[in-house]
Amino acid sequence: MQHHLQNLTFGNHPEHGWSMAHSAQEASDMGFWAIHLDTMGWSIGLGLIFLCLFRKVAKSATTGVPSGLQNFVELMVEFVDQSVKETFHGRSRLIAPLSLTIFCWIFLMNLMDLVPVDWLPGVAAKVGEMFGADPAHVFFKVVPSTDINATLGMSLSVFALIIFYSIRVKGLKGFVAELTLHPFNTPNKLAQIALIPVNFLLEFVTLIAKPISLALRLFGNMYAGELIFILISLVGIWQLPLHFPWAVFHILVITLQAFIFMMLTIVYLSMASEDH
C-alpha cells in the first residue's frame, strides 16, 4: 500500500544531488522544491486532452445533425453555463469558461481512479527497469487529485481570483475595510478601532478557509477512494465482485467531487464580486 501511495518524486537530495527519490524518506529530504513527476505529467496530459477534445468539437460543430461527441460537449457547456447563471451574480466573461475547465479537468483526473491500481504502475516499473532502475523503487500514482499538492495548487489559483475580484469590485480600500470593519460594526469610532483586530481575525480565518476547504475536500475524498480500491485489490479471489459495485458507486463520487469544487468556486467568486 505504501508503494502505491508514494509519488514519483524528483528533487535535490542533500546527499545524492538531483535524483529520483527511492523512498518516502528521501522524498521528504528533498524538501519543498521536489516535483511529483507523475502528478505533473498526468494533470497536464489530461488538461491537454480536455483542451484538444473541446477545441476539435468547437471547430467541427455543425447546425445539422450533431455527432454524439458534439451532443455531449454541448450538454456539458449548457449544464455549466446554467450553473453559473444561477449562482454567479456579477458580470465576468471568465467565470463560465473557468467553471467548465475546472469541472472537466477535475473529472478527468478523478476518473483515473477507476483504472486498476496495478496496471499503469506496473507499466512504469517495467519501463524503469529497462533504464536500469530497481522496479521496487519506481513509484507511480496516476490520480493527480489524490496528491494534496495538486488540489492545493488549484485551490490557491481560485484564492488568487477571489482576491483579484474582491479588489477589482470593491477597491483596495473597500477590501481592507471588509476585512477590518466586519462582522462587528458600531457607529462609535473608538469602539470600531478597538474591534479591528477581532474583525480581522474572524474575516481572515473565513477568507483563508476557502482555499483550504477546497483542497482538503477534494484530496480527502479521492485519497480515501484510492485506499479502498487498493484494499479491494488485496483480497484476492473477491477482487472482481467487490471492485465492480464500488467502481459504479465511485463514478458518482468522482463526478460529485468535480461538481462541488466547481460550484464552490462559483459561489466564492460571486461573493467576492458583491459590493456591499
N, C-alpha and C positions, 0 to 999 in steps of 0.2 A: 504493500500500500504506500509506503514512504517513497518508493521508487516512482510510482505513478503520479504522486502528488508533488514531485520535485521538478522545477523548471530547468530547461536547458539554458544555463547561465554563462555569460561571457563577461569577464572583467579583469581588473588589475589586482592580482593576488599579491599580498606583501612578500611572499617567498618565491612564487612561481612566475611572477610578472603577468603579462596579458595572456590569459589562457581560459579554457573551459573549466568550470567547477566540476570536480569529481565526487563531491558530497555536499550535503546541506551546510556543513560547517565551512567548507571552502567558499561556497556561495555567500555565506554570511560575512566571511572575512574580506570579501571583495568590496563590501561597503555599498554606499548609496548609488554610485555610478555604474554598478553592474547592470547588464542588459539581459533580459529574458528573451532570448532569440526566438523561442517557439511562440511566445505571446505576440511579439512584434510581427513575426512572419505571418501567422495566421490572421491576426487582426487586420493588417494591411492588405493581405491577399483577399480576404473576404470583403473588405471595403471596396477593393478594385472590382471584384465580381459584381457587387451591387451597382457600382457606377456604370460599368460596361453593359450590364444587362438592361438597366433602365435607359441608358443612352441609346442602345440598339432599338429598343421598343419605341422610344420617342422619335427616332429618325425614320422608322418604318411604319409609324402609325397611319392608319387609313380610316376614312369615314365610311368605308364599305363594311363588309363582313370582317370583324376583327378576329385575330388569331386568339387561341387560348391564353397565350402569354400576355398579349395586349389586354385582354379582359382582366387578367389577374393584376397587372400593373395599374390599370385604371381603377380597379376596385380598391387597391391599396391607397392610391392617391386620393380618391374620394373619401375614403374612411378617415385618413389623417387630416384632410382638409376640413371635414365636418367636425372632427375633434377640436381642431384649432379654432374654428369659428365659434364653437360653443363655449370654449374655455378662455381663450386669449381676448382680452378686452381693449388692447392697444392697437396701434397700427404699425405693422412692420412686414416687409416682404421676406424677411429672413426666417420667421418662425415656422411657417409651413414646410419649406424645404429642410430646415433643420430637424423638425419633428419627424419627417419622413425618413431622413437619413438615420436618425437615432433609432427609430423603431426597426427598420430593415437591417441595419448593421448589427444591432444587439441581437436581433432574432437569429441572424446567420451565425453569429458567434455562439449563441446558446445552442443552436441546432447541432453543432459539432459534438455535443454531449451525447447524442444518440448513436454516434459511431462506437462500435465495441472498443472497450478501453485498451485492448492489446494490439489491435490492428496497426494503427499508424505508429505507435511507439515501437512495435516490433520491426516495422519497416525502417524506422530511424536507427534502431540498434544495428540492423544489418548493414545499412549504409555507413554508419560509423565504423563498423568492423572492417569494411572494405578499405577505409582510410587509416586503418591501424589502431583504432580506438577500442578500448575494452567495452563490450556491449553492456556490461553491468553499470558502467559509468555514463552511458548515453541516456540522459533524461529527456523526456519529450511529453509536454502537455499540449493537447490540441483544442482546449476550450479556453479562449482568452478571458472570458468573463469569470473564470474561476481563479484568476490572478488579481489580487487586490490592487496591484499597480495599474492594471488596465482600467478597472472600474473607477478607481480614484482619479486617474488621468481624465477620463470622460467627465466625471462629476466636477472636477476643477475647471474644465473648459466651460461647463454650464455656469459655474460660480462666477467666472470672469464675465460672462454675458450678463449675469444678474447685476453685477457691479456696474457694467457699462450702461445698461438700460436704466438703472436707478439714477446714475449721474446725468445721463442724457435727458431724461424726462424731468427730473427734479432739480437738476443743477447740483454742483458740488456743495453749495450751502444748504440746499434742501436735503441732500443725502446725509450730511453731517447732522443736521437738525433732527432728522428722523431717527438717527442712532442715539441722540443725546436728550431729546425732549419728549420721548415716548417710552413706555406707555403711561408714565406718571407725569401729568401736566397740571400746572397751577398758575393762576394769574400773579401770584406773589413771586417777584423776580428772585429774591434771595433764596426762597424755598426751592425754586426751579433750578437755580445754580447748585444748590446742595444735593438735588436729586440727579444731577447729570451723571455721576459715577454709577449710581444704581441703574438708571435708564440704559447707559451704555453697556453695562454688564449683561443686562437682560436682552437687549436688542442684538448685541454681538453674539451671544450664545444662540439666539434664534437664527441669525444670519449664517453662522458657521455650521449650524446643524444641518442646513440644506444639502451641501455637497457631501457631508459625511454620511447622512442618511441615504442619499442616492447611491453612493459607492458601496456601503456595507449591506444594503438590502439586496442589491443585485449579486454581489460577491457571495454573501451568506447563503442565499437560496441555491445558486448554481454550484457552489462548493459542496453543499450538503447533498445535492443530487448526484454529483460525481462520486462522492463517498459511497452512496447507496449502490450505484452501478458497480463500483469496484467490489463491494461486499457481495453483490449478487454473482459476480464473475468468479468468486472464490468458493461457491457452494457446489461446484461440480455438476452432477447429473441434473440438478434442479435449475441450472442456469437459464435454459430456454423458457420453461414455464413461468419463471419469475421475471425474466427480462422483458418479455413482450408486454404484459399488462403495465409494468412500470414505465416502459417506453411510451405507451399510449398516454398514460397519465402525465408523463414528463413533457409531452408535446404541448399540453395545456399550460404547464408550468413555465416553459421557456417562452411561450407566446405572451403569457400574462406578465412575466418579468420585463419583457421588452415594452409592453404596453404601459406598465406602471412607470418605468423610467421616462418614457416619452411624455406621459400625462403630467407627471410631477415637474418635468422641465417646463412644460407649457404653463402650468399653474405658477411656478416660481417666477417665470419671466413676465407673466401677466401681473403678478403682484408688484414686481419691480417697475412696471410701466404705469402703474396707477399713481397719479399726482394728487395727494390728499390736500 
